[in-house]
């Protein structure tokens, strides 16, 4: 599986947003992760389609992965597609028909992924695994950056990797050098890192370090 590193824009300096997008694009990372939150689904508010459009204008060649932490993501799929999303991730906990939402994402020509929160049993993903291009396992409770990685979530990654050897499995939350090794050993191949990367004076070096650690820690297959 290809190892991918995705800086999370949630941890960027919002006073220098275009510059931060360019810094992430120049870092050698594989894609930009954009966390969209509504206060009904998580205890925070982030940004909407305009920031996705800004990323598309600022760094058009830098892939955009949009994570919708929303109660009703199905109401906004076309808006985010029009803004420039290339992957849209929706939660199994959302208050919508996830089968329909995933099908609509793909019908828009985008990659579709399902997301699962730490407290949700992993079996809740089973009905959707044939309809997704990837899965995001949240390794913190969604809503705020800078949280600590929940080590028990690695078991979900292992379960998924054993069940679907070829599936892209992403982790998001508390990812740093130590936790990337843990997640990679469990079978994750995509790593979202916010505070760890944007707080680094040399993001390119931090991205390269995470990639080396993930490659070294990944189980032989």
N, C-alpha and C positions, 0 to 999 in steps of 0.2 A: 504494500500500500504506500502511496505517496504521502510523505509527511508535509503538512501545511501549517504555516504560522499566520495567524490573523490578529493584527492589532485591533483592539476595541476602541472605537472613537469616543466612547463614553468617558474615558480617562484623559482625553485630550484637553488642552487649554482652549476653552470655548471663545476666548478673546482673540485667538489666533487660529481659527478653525481651518481656514484654507492652508495656512502654512503647516499645520499639524497633519493634514491629509497628505500634503506633499512629502513631509518627513516620513510618514508611514510608507508611502509609495516608493520612496527611495531607499528604504531599509532592507530590501530583499525579501520582504514578507510576500505572501501569496495572495492575500485579499484583505480588504477592509471590512471589519465587522461593525455593523451599525445597529445598536440596541434601541428599539422604539418601544416606549413604555406608556401605558395609560394608568391612571391612578386607581382604576377599578380592579385591575389585574395584579398590580404590584404597588407597593407604597412609595411610588416616585413618578415623576414625569420627565421625559427626556426631550425628544424632538420628533419631527414629522417628515413628510416627504421632501420638504424644501432642503433639508440637510443631505438627504440622499442625492438630490439634484445637484447640490453644491459639490459633492464628491465626484459625481459624474462629469461635471464641467471642469473641475480642478485637476483631476487625474483620470482622464477617460479610459486609460489602459489598465487601471488598477481595479480588479474585480471587486464587486460590491455584494456583500452577504448581509441581508436585512433580517434581523431577528425581531419578530413581532410579539412583544409581551403585552398582549391585548385581549380583553374579554371577547371582542368581536373582530378578529383580524379579517374575517371574510368580507367585511364592509369596506376594506381599504386595499385589497389586493391590486386592483387596477391602478389605483393612485400611486402605489409604490412601484409597480411595473413601469408606469409612465415616467416616474421620476428617475429611473435608471437602475433599479434593483436587478441583480442577475441571479441571485438565490433568495428565496423567501422561506423563512423558517416559522412554523406555527406550532403552538403548544397543544398537546393532547388534552390539557386542562381547560382549553378555551371553550367558550359557550357558543359553539357552532358545529356544523356538520363537517368534521375534519376530512372525511373522504371527498366531499365536494370541494372543500378549500384546496386540498392537494391537487385534485384534478384541474381546477381552475388555474392554479399556479403554473402547472405544466402546459396548459392550453395557451398561456401567455408567452410560452417559449422560455420559461425560466426553470431553474432547478428548484425542486421542492424538498423540504426537510421537515421532519417532526421533532418536536422538543419535549423533553420530560423533566419535571422538577424533582428535586431530591426526595421529597416525601411521597411521590407517586410510585406505586408498584410498577416495576419494569414490564410486567405482562400487559400493561395498558397499551404498549406500543405494538403488540402483535397484530392487531387488525390492519395496521397501516404499513407494515414493512415491505409489502409488495408494491406500494404506491409512492415510495420516496426514493430520492437520490442520496439521502444521508439522514443521520440522526444526530441531534445535539443532546448530550447528557449534561444537564446543569449540575455543576459541582459546588454551587452556593445557592442560597435562596435568592431568586431574582429580585432586582430592585435597586441595589446599590453596588458600586464598585468597591474594591479594596477589602472584600471579605476573605475569610480564610477558607481554603479548599476543604470540602467535606470528604474525608478519606473513604468513607463507606460507599461513596458513589462509584468508586473504581470497580466494585463488584458488578454494577450494572453494565459497565463497559465490557467487562470480561464475558458476561452472559450474552451480550449482543454480538461480540466478536466470534464467540463459539457458534452462535446460531447463524450468523451471516458473515462468513469470512471475507467477502469482497465488499462489504458495506463501508462507506465513509462514516466514521464515528468521531464526532467533535466533542470536546469538553470546553466548558466556559465557566470561569469563576475561580479566583485564587491561583491561577496558573503562574508558576515561576520555575526556576531551575529544578527545585526538589520535587514539586508536584507534577511537573511535566514528565519526569522520569517515572513516577508512580502511574500516571495515566497511560503513558506509552507502554509500560510493561503490561498493563491490563488489556491493551489492544487499541487505544485511541490513536488516530493518525492525523487529526486536525485539532489545533490548539489555539484558543482565543486567549489573549493576554492583554489586559488593559493597563493597570497601574505599573506592572513590571516593565512594560515596554515604554510607555509614554513618560515615565519618571526617569528613564535611563538617559544619561548624557549622550550615549552613542547607541541609538536604537538599532542600527545595522548590526553591531556587535552582539547586542542582546538577542536579536532575532536569530543570528547565526548560532549563538550558544544554545538557544532552545531547540533549534533544529538538530544540532549535534547530539544533544542529550536525548531527544526523542528517538533518533536513529539508533543510538547506542543501546537504549533501553527497550526498544521494540522487540518482542519475541520473534525468534526465527520461525519462518513459515515456508 
